[in-house]
Amino acid sequence: MPTSVTAISPAPSAEARQHFAAEFAFETDCWDVHDALGKMPDFVLLDVRGPALFAKGHIAGAINLPHGKIVRSKMADWPEETIFVTYCAGPHCNGAARGALRLAELGRPVKIMAGGVTGWLDEGFSLISDDVA
């Protein structure tokens, strides 16, 4: 008797390869973003959470642009070919996907940073804060 894992058979290898390879066109991970930020980044990192959460802690080099404020007029500050990477609180939050969708609708190249702030911290990376205690 199959378990809930095997009750539905895995996709054929060729389909699985295509699916998993395509994911890299849509997302990156915290390690790759961290590594790139330590060099000359070739993308803009957007923290799409609200300003209060951004001030409490964000990735150094990130720009705060809440997903609801991603509009054509604000994006005019960057050349059309600029690649954006969005992140939010973490896997429990769909803000990064909302921001990525808005960017894609504006014709902008975009990826999501999988894991968001939660993943960043889980990897042992630090946040910076704008809060003054």
PASEBA-1860 file (N, C-alpha, C; in nm, 3 decimals):
! residues 133
1> MPTSVTAI> 0.084/-0.118/0.000/0.000/0.000/0.000/0.089/0.125/0.000 ~ 0.070/0.214/-0.097/0.156/0.333/-0.105/0.126/0.433/0.007 ~ 0.227/0.506/0.044/0.210/0.613/0.142/0.158/0.737/0.071 ~ 0.131/0.840/0.148/0.086/0.966/0.087/0.196/1.028/0.001 ~ 0.320/0.989/0.024/0.432/1.040/-0.057/0.433/0.975/-0.195 ~ 0.405/0.845/-0.200/0.417/0.772/-0.327/0.283/0.743/-0.395 ~ 0.173/0.783/-0.333/0.041/0.757/-0.393/0.029/0.822/-0.530 ~ 0.091/0.936/-0.547/0.100/1.000/-0.679/0.244/0.984/-0.724
9> SPAPSAEA> 0.262/0.920/-0.836/0.396/0.892/-0.885/0.471/1.020/-0.920 ~ 0.603/1.018/-0.902/0.682/1.134/-0.944/0.671/1.153/-1.095 ~ 0.692/1.275/-1.139/0.691/1.304/-1.283/0.806/1.229/-1.350 ~ 0.792/1.199/-1.478/0.904/1.139/-1.551/1.026/1.232/-1.541 ~ 1.144/1.174/-1.544/1.268/1.249/-1.524/1.281/1.370/-1.617 ~ 1.243/1.357/-1.743/1.255/1.469/-1.837/1.165/1.585/-1.794 ~ 1.044/1.554/-1.749/0.954/1.659/-1.701/1.005/1.720/-1.571 ~ 1.056/1.637/-1.482/1.110/1.686/-1.355/1.230/1.778/-1.381
17> RQHFAAEF> 1.316/1.740/-1.473/1.431/1.823/-1.507/1.386/1.959/-1.556 ~ 1.291/1.961/-1.647/1.241/2.087/-1.703/1.179/2.175/-1.593 ~ 1.100/2.114/-1.507/1.036/2.187/-1.398/1.139/2.249/-1.303 ~ 1.232/2.168/-1.255/1.327/2.217/-1.156/1.426/2.315/-1.217 ~ 1.464/2.295/-1.342/1.552/2.391/-1.410/1.483/2.525/-1.426 ~ 1.354/2.524/-1.455/1.280/2.648/-1.474/1.270/2.728/-1.345 ~ 1.268/2.661/-1.231/1.258/2.733/-1.103/1.369/2.835/-1.085 ~ 1.489/2.805/-1.137/1.602/2.897/-1.120/1.584/3.026/-1.198
25> AFETDCWD> 1.497/3.028/-1.296/1.467/3.151/-1.368/1.375/3.242/-1.286 ~ 1.312/3.185/-1.184/1.214/3.259/-1.104/1.262/3.292/-0.963 ~ 1.360/3.218/-0.915/1.404/3.244/-0.778/1.553/3.221/-0.761 ~ 1.604/3.282/-0.656/1.742/3.263/-0.613/1.736/3.233/-0.465 ~ 1.849/3.211/-0.401/1.844/3.182/-0.259/1.931/3.279/-0.180 ~ 1.920/3.270/-0.049/1.990/3.363/0.040/2.141/3.358/0.022 ~ 2.197/3.237/0.005/2.342/3.225/-0.012/2.389/3.298/-0.138 ~ 2.317/3.280/-0.247/2.358/3.346/-0.371/2.345/3.498/-0.361
33> VHDALGKM> 2.240/3.546/-0.297/2.224/3.691/-0.278/2.336/3.744/-0.188 ~ 2.364/3.674/-0.078/2.469/3.716/0.014/2.603/3.723/-0.059 ~ 2.632/3.620/-0.136/2.758/3.617/-0.212/2.766/3.733/-0.311 ~ 2.659/3.757/-0.383/2.657/3.864/-0.483/2.669/4.002/-0.419 ~ 2.606/4.021/-0.304/2.614/4.151/-0.237/2.755/4.181/-0.189 ~ 2.835/4.077/-0.169/2.975/4.094/-0.129/3.065/4.130/-0.245 ~ 3.012/4.125/-0.363/3.086/4.160/-0.485/3.022/4.285/-0.543 ~ 3.018/4.295/-0.673/2.949/4.406/-0.739/2.813/4.354/-0.782
41> PDFVLLDV> 2.708/4.380/-0.702/2.576/4.325/-0.736/2.528/4.374/-0.874 ~ 2.468/4.281/-0.947/2.415/4.313/-1.080/2.262/4.308/-1.078 ~ 2.206/4.343/-0.962/2.062/4.344/-0.942/2.030/4.443/-0.831 ~ 1.903/4.477/-0.818/1.855/4.562/-0.709/1.773/4.473/-0.616 ~ 1.810/4.474/-0.489/1.741/4.394/-0.389/1.630/4.478/-0.326 ~ 1.506/4.432/-0.341/1.391/4.504/-0.288/1.329/4.430/-0.171 ~ 1.326/4.497/-0.057/1.252/4.449/0.059/1.112/4.504/0.043 ~ 1.016/4.416/0.019/0.881/4.460/-0.014/0.788/4.465/0.108
49> RGPALFAK> 0.845/4.456/0.227/0.765/4.470/0.349/0.739/4.618/0.378 ~ 0.658/4.646/0.475/0.630/4.783/0.513/0.750/4.851/0.578 ~ 0.749/4.984/0.582/0.861/5.059/0.637/0.895/5.026/0.783 ~ 0.796/4.997/0.866/0.824/4.966/1.007/0.905/4.838/1.020 ~ 0.867/4.735/0.948/0.943/4.609/0.953/1.081/4.627/0.892 ~ 1.090/4.702/0.783/1.219/4.731/0.722/1.311/4.799/0.822 ~ 1.260/4.898/0.896/1.341/4.971/0.994/1.389/4.881/1.107 ~ 1.307/4.782/1.145/1.346/4.690/1.253/1.460/4.599/1.213
57> GHIAGAIN> 1.470/4.566/1.084/1.579/4.481/1.038/1.564/4.443/0.893 ~ 1.668/4.469/0.816/1.667/4.436/0.673/1.808/4.400/0.627 ~ 1.815/4.349/0.508/1.944/4.310/0.450/2.017/4.436/0.405 ~ 2.143/4.447/0.443/2.224/4.562/0.402/2.226/4.571/0.250 ~ 2.199/4.688/0.199/2.196/4.709/0.055/2.058/4.700/-0.006 ~ 1.961/4.653/0.072/1.824/4.643/0.021/1.757/4.780/0.021 ~ 1.666/4.796/-0.072/1.584/4.916/-0.082/1.443/4.878/-0.038 ~ 1.383/4.961/0.045/1.247/4.933/0.089/1.148/4.990/-0.011
65> LPHGKIVR> 1.072/4.901/-0.073/0.965/4.940/-0.164/0.851/4.839/-0.146 ~ 0.757/4.871/-0.055/0.647/4.778/-0.031/0.579/4.737/-0.162 ~ 0.538/4.612/-0.170/0.484/4.559/-0.296/0.368/4.641/-0.350 ~ 0.287/4.699/-0.264/0.175/4.780/-0.309/0.216/4.913/-0.371 ~ 0.342/4.950/-0.352/0.391/5.078/-0.405/0.477/5.059/-0.530 ~ 0.484/4.937/-0.579/0.560/4.911/-0.702/0.473/4.952/-0.819 ~ 0.500/5.071/-0.870/0.425/5.127/-0.982/0.524/5.181/-1.085 ~ 0.477/5.199/-1.206/0.562/5.242/-1.317/0.643/5.367/-1.283
73> SKMADWPE> 0.581/5.467/-1.222/0.651/5.593/-1.193/0.769/5.571/-1.098 ~ 0.755/5.484/-0.999/0.866/5.458/-0.907/0.977/5.377/-0.973 ~ 0.941/5.293/-1.068/1.041/5.208/-1.133/1.121/5.285/-1.238 ~ 1.075/5.404/-1.272/1.144/5.486/-1.373/1.284/5.526/-1.329 ~ 1.315/5.510/-1.200/1.449/5.543/-1.150/1.556/5.445/-1.198 ~ 1.515/5.329/-1.248/1.609/5.227/-1.291/1.593/5.198/-1.440 ~ 1.703/5.168/-1.508/1.693/5.129/-1.649/1.602/5.007/-1.666 ~ 1.540/4.996/-1.781/1.445/4.888/-1.810/1.505/4.748/-1.789
81> ETIFVTYC> 1.634/4.731/-1.816/1.695/4.598/-1.807/1.740/4.561/-1.666 ~ 1.721/4.651/-1.568/1.761/4.624/-1.430/1.689/4.499/-1.379 ~ 1.766/4.410/-1.320/1.709/4.289/-1.259/1.678/4.319/-1.113 ~ 1.559/4.282/-1.071/1.518/4.301/-0.933/1.506/4.166/-0.864 ~ 1.540/4.164/-0.735/1.519/4.047/-0.650/1.434/4.095/-0.533 ~ 1.319/4.032/-0.516/1.229/4.072/-0.408/1.239/3.973/-0.292 ~ 1.220/4.027/-0.171/1.208/3.939/-0.054/1.111/4.002/0.044 ~ 1.055/3.915/0.129/0.966/3.961/0.235/1.005/3.890/0.364
89> AGPHCNGA> 0.909/3.867/0.452/0.939/3.810/0.583/0.991/3.666/0.575 ~ 0.934/3.586/0.487/0.977/3.447/0.478/0.877/3.361/0.407 ~ 0.892/3.230/0.420/0.806/3.138/0.346/0.658/3.150/0.381 ~ 0.628/3.206/0.495/0.489/3.223/0.538/0.426/3.350/0.479 ~ 0.502/3.425/0.402/0.459/3.555/0.350/0.462/3.551/0.197 ~ 0.358/3.604/0.133/0.358/3.605/-0.014/0.391/3.743/-0.072 ~ 0.443/3.832/0.012/0.478/3.965/-0.034/0.582/3.965/-0.146 ~ 0.680/3.877/-0.137/0.783/3.871/-0.242/0.720/3.834/-0.376
97> ARGALRLA> 0.626/3.739/-0.373/0.558/3.701/-0.496/0.469/3.814/-0.547 ~ 0.404/3.885/-0.457/0.321/3.999/-0.497/0.407/4.107/-0.563 ~ 0.522/4.135/-0.503/0.613/4.233/-0.562/0.667/4.187/-0.695 ~ 0.703/4.060/-0.704/0.755/4.006/-0.829/0.649/4.012/-0.939 ~ 0.526/3.982/-0.904/0.417/3.990/-1.001/0.401/4.133/-1.053 ~ 0.403/4.229/-0.962/0.388/4.369/-1.004/0.502/4.410/-1.097 ~ 0.623/4.369/-1.064/0.738/4.401/-1.150/0.724/4.335/-1.287 ~ 0.683/4.209/-1.288/0.665/4.138/-1.415/0.556/4.204/-1.499
105> ELGRPVKI> 0.450/4.249/-1.434/0.343/4.319/-1.507/0.392/4.450/-1.567 ~ 0.496/4.507/-1.508/0.556/4.630/-1.561/0.666/4.600/-1.663 ~ 0.684/4.472/-1.694/0.784/4.432/-1.793/0.926/4.429/-1.739 ~ 0.942/4.422/-1.606/1.073/4.422/-1.544/1.121/4.281/-1.513 ~ 1.249/4.253/-1.536/1.304/4.122/-1.500/1.312/4.109/-1.347 ~ 1.268/3.995/-1.296/1.258/3.980/-1.151/1.274/3.835/-1.109 ~ 1.330/3.819/-0.990/1.337/3.690/-0.920/1.296/3.714/-0.776 ~ 1.259/3.607/-0.709/1.231/3.609/-0.566/1.350/3.549/-0.493
113> MAGGVTGW> 1.382/3.605/-0.376/1.482/3.542/-0.289/1.406/3.447/-0.197 ~ 1.418/3.318/-0.224/1.348/3.217/-0.145/1.391/3.224/0.001 ~ 1.294/3.215/0.090/1.322/3.215/0.233/1.304/3.349/0.300 ~ 1.323/3.457/0.225/1.307/3.591/0.281/1.395/3.614/0.403 ~ 1.347/3.699/0.493/1.423/3.733/0.614/1.445/3.608/0.699 ~ 1.345/3.522/0.708/1.357/3.400/0.787/1.471/3.314/0.735 ~ 1.476/3.293/0.603/1.583/3.215/0.543/1.718/3.280/0.562 ~ 1.723/3.412/0.548/1.847/3.487/0.565/1.905/3.464/0.705
121> LDEGFSLI> 1.819/3.477/0.805/1.863/3.456/0.943/1.898/3.310/0.969 ~ 1.821/3.217/0.913/1.849/3.074/0.928/1.987/3.038/0.873 ~ 2.031/3.110/0.771/2.164/3.084/0.712/2.276/3.146/0.795 ~ 2.240/3.221/0.898/2.341/3.282/0.985/2.384/3.422/0.941 ~ 2.312/3.480/0.846/2.344/3.614/0.800/2.274/3.716/0.890 ~ 2.327/3.835/0.898/2.270/3.936/0.986/2.190/4.040/0.909 ~ 2.107/4.109/0.985/2.027/4.220/0.934/2.084/4.349/0.993 ~ 2.054/4.459/0.929/2.085/4.588/0.987/1.954/4.654/1.026
129> SDDVA> 1.961/4.746/1.119/1.840/4.810/1.170/1.853/4.960/1.157 ~ 1.740/5.024/1.127/1.734/5.169/1.124/1.676/5.224/1.253 ~ 1.627/5.133/1.339/1.567/5.175/1.465/1.674/5.231/1.558 ~ 1.639/5.334/1.627/1.727/5.391/1.728/1.658/5.373/1.862 ~ 1.723/5.299/1.950/1.660/5.268/2.078/1.679/5.378/2.179
END
